[in-house]
Amino acid sequence: MYEVTVIIPCYNVELYIERCFKSLESQICQDFEVICVDDASNDNTVSVIRRIASNSAINIRIIQNEKNSGPAVSRNKGVLSASSEYLTFCDADDWYEKEFLSKLLEQLETNDADLAVCGYSIVDEKGNKQNRPLPHSLVIDEKDQILSLDVDSLCMLMVKTTIMQDTLLPDIRNGEDMAVVPLLMIKANKCVAVTDCLYNYFRRSGSASEKPTMKAVDSFILS
């Protein structure tokens, strides 16, 4: 069994998914699997993933939705298919820094915590990068302190699989992260915050980074 499962919901991302997988190939931690859930793409997304999988040392599983159902449904399918100790998420047009998995996993195991969160960066189509680090690196076991982190994106965290499987996302098209992340934090016995910007959001017109979830993260971190 792998220690970590990375869940990637996919919809018409043939132009971006390869960059996402390159960041996974370069992870310092290699004890992980990837579950890609394709949401009835009408481009070559599935073909590209299959080509990548055939040439990769990473264990990549593909789940295909029969009809377009939205990212919440796709993520839940990945969550319920995971058998690892921990899981995390990546959007198909985004990517990890090479220390993402290793740093969060190390913090979870060292501190006997259920959930770890990190800072992130926003990268635009010209390659301009804006860092959004968390204010402090710390271990938190008080519920009000955990919620005060004001993190509401699943892509900024690693969580114990059993907790995530008991806290599935609501079937809504936008803002599903905001609905579930506080619940995960409340259920976590302990949360670890890592100030480092380990996740890269690619900001493009119509992408997930333009949804209310991303705007909410910006406003929380900057407040």
C-alpha positions in Angstrom: 0.0 0.0 0.0 1.2 3.5 -0.9 1.6 6.1 1.8 0.0 8.9 -0.2 -2.6 9.1 -3.0 -2.7 12.1 -5.2 -6.2 12.7 -6.7 -6.5 14.7 -9.9 -9.9 15.6 -11.4 -9.6 16.1 -15.1 -11.7 17.8 -17.7 -10.4 18.8 -21.1 -6.8 19.4 -19.9 -4.8 17.8 -22.6 -2.6 20.9 -22.9 -1.7 21.0 -19.2 -1.8 17.5 -17.7 1.8 16.6 -18.8 3.2 19.5 -16.8 1.3 18.3 -13.8 2.8 14.8 -14.1 6.3 16.2 -14.6 6.0 17.7 -11.2 4.9 14.4 -9.8 7.8 12.6 -11.4 10.2 15.0 -9.7 8.8 14.5 -6.2 11.4 13.8 -3.5 8.9 11.4 -2.0 8.1 8.6 -4.4 5.9 6.4 -2.1 2.6 7.5 -3.8 0.0 6.6 -6.4 -2.1 8.9 -8.6 -5.8 8.5 -9.3 -7.0 10.6 -12.3 -10.7 10.9 -12.5 -11.7 12.1 -16.0 -15.0 13.9 -16.1 -16.2 12.9 -19.6 -13.6 15.0 -21.4 -14.2 15.6 -25.1 -10.6 16.2 -26.0 -7.6 13.9 -25.8 -7.1 14.1 -22.0 -7.5 10.4 -21.4 -5.2 9.4 -24.3 -2.5 11.8 -23.0 -2.8 10.3 -19.4 -2.6 6.8 -20.8 0.5 7.7 -22.8 2.1 9.2 -19.7 1.2 6.2 -17.6 2.7 3.8 -20.0 6.1 5.5 -19.7 6.0 6.4 -16.0 7.3 4.7 -12.9 4.4 6.2 -11.0 1.4 4.0 -10.4 -1.4 5.9 -12.3 -5.0 4.8 -12.2 -7.7 6.3 -14.4 -11.4 6.4 -13.5 -13.8 7.7 -16.2 -17.1 9.3 -15.4 -19.9 8.2 -17.7 -21.1 11.8 -17.9 -19.8 15.2 -17.0 -20.5 15.5 -13.2 -18.3 18.3 -11.9 -15.1 18.3 -9.8 -16.8 17.4 -6.5 -18.1 14.1 -7.8 -14.8 13.3 -9.5 -12.8 14.0 -6.4 -15.1 11.9 -4.3 -14.7 8.9 -6.6 -10.9 9.3 -6.2 -11.2 9.6 -2.4 -13.3 6.4 -2.1 -10.9 4.5 -4.4 -7.8 5.4 -2.3 -6.3 2.9 0.1 -3.3 4.9 1.2 -2.6 6.3 4.7 -2.9 9.9 3.5 -4.2 11.7 0.4 -3.9 15.0 -1.3 -5.3 16.8 -4.4 -3.9 18.5 -7.5 -5.8 20.2 -10.2 -4.7 19.1 -13.7 -3.5 22.5 -14.8 -1.5 23.1 -11.6 1.7 21.5 -10.3 3.6 20.7 -7.1 7.0 21.9 -6.0 9.3 18.9 -5.7 9.1 19.0 -1.8 5.3 19.1 -1.6 4.7 15.5 -0.8 7.9 15.0 1.3 7.5 18.0 3.5 3.8 17.6 4.3 4.2 13.8 4.9 7.2 14.4 7.1 5.3 16.9 9.2 2.3 14.6 9.6 4.4 11.7 10.7 6.8 13.7 12.9 4.0 15.4 14.8 1.4 12.6 14.7 -1.0 14.9 13.0 -4.0 14.2 10.8 -3.8 17.2 8.5 -1.0 19.4 7.1 -1.4 22.6 5.1 1.1 24.8 3.1 1.4 28.1 1.3 0.9 28.4 -2.5 1.9 30.4 -5.5 -0.1 31.9 -8.3 1.5 31.6 -11.8 0.0 33.4 -14.8 0.3 32.6 -18.4 3.4 34.7 -18.8 5.2 32.9 -16.0 4.8 35.7 -13.4 4.7 34.3 -9.9 3.1 35.6 -6.8 3.9 33.8 -3.6 1.2 33.4 -0.8 3.0 31.8 2.1 1.2 30.9 5.3 2.1 33.3 8.1 3.8 30.7 10.4 5.0 27.2 10.5 3.4 25.6 13.6 1.6 22.6 15.1 -2.0 23.3 16.2 -4.3 21.1 18.3 -6.8 23.7 19.4 -9.9 23.8 17.1 -10.2 27.6 17.0 -6.6 27.9 16.1 -6.9 25.4 13.3 -9.8 27.2 11.8 -8.0 30.5 12.1 -5.6 29.3 9.4 -8.4 30.3 6.9 -7.3 27.7 4.4 -10.1 26.6 2.1 -8.5 24.9 -0.8 -8.0 21.1 -0.8 -5.0 21.5 -3.0 -3.1 23.2 -0.1 -3.3 20.2 2.2 -2.6 16.6 2.9 -5.0 14.7 5.1 -5.5 11.3 6.6 -7.5 9.2 4.1 -10.0 7.9 6.7 -11.0 11.5 7.6 -11.5 12.5 4.0 -13.5 9.4 3.2 -15.8 10.3 6.1 -16.1 13.9 4.9 -16.9 13.8 1.2 -17.4 16.9 -0.9 -21.0 18.2 -1.5 -22.2 17.9 -5.0 -21.8 21.5 -6.1 -19.9 23.0 -9.0 -18.1 25.8 -7.3 -16.9 26.4 -3.8 -17.0 22.8 -2.7 -13.6 23.2 -1.1 -14.9 26.0 1.2 -17.6 23.6 2.4 -15.4 20.7 3.4 -12.0 22.1 4.5 -13.3 23.5 7.8 -14.9 20.1 8.5 -11.6 18.3 7.9 -9.8 20.7 10.2 -12.4 20.2 13.0 -12.1 16.4 12.7 -8.3 16.5 12.7 -6.7 15.7 16.1 -3.8 18.0 15.2 -3.0 20.2 12.2 0.5 21.3 11.0 1.0 24.5 9.0 4.0 24.8 6.7 4.7 28.3 5.6 6.5 27.3 2.3 4.7 27.8 -1.0 4.6 24.2 -2.2 1.6 24.3 -4.6 1.4 26.3 -7.9 -2.0 27.5 -9.1 -2.0 28.3 -12.8 -4.1 31.3 -13.4 -5.8 31.2 -16.8 -9.1 32.5 -18.0 -11.8 29.9 -17.1 -9.5 27.8 -14.9 -10.2 26.5 -11.4 -8.0 29.3 -10.1 -10.5 31.8 -11.2 -13.4 30.2 -9.3 -14.7 31.6 -6.0 -12.6 29.1 -4.0 -9.3 30.6 -5.3 -10.5 34.2 -4.7 -11.5 33.3 -1.2 -8.0 31.8 -0.4 -6.4 35.0 -1.7 -8.6 37.2 0.5 -8.1 35.1 3.6 -4.3 34.9 3.3 -3.9 38.6 2.6 -6.3 39.8 5.4 
